[in-house]
């Protein structure tokens, strides 16, 4: 019989944030389609580990479960990256007059980067010259 260990989300947030930080070496997703494809790839890697999981007390089973855990953390990090894209898309819809072309959030959900349109930059430069 398998008895589930009660875990808290907080137990994994730091690992998810670190994995998300590693993913920043790649550009943000260009579309939700791309985000879905990356997330699907991570889920397929998780599924691969699941299919090979042995439900015994062997060292091999422990190693497999640790790889499975790593894949789940990667899935969560890619879900956060997809959420960033959704928030960016929502910001464009909610504030089209702002001239903001992109907003990136960090792992804590705070603004990490804002890109302005060229028109907005030219307006700003005209005010300070």
Order of alpha helices (4+ residues) and beta strands (2+ residues): alpha-alpha-alpha-beta-beta-alpha
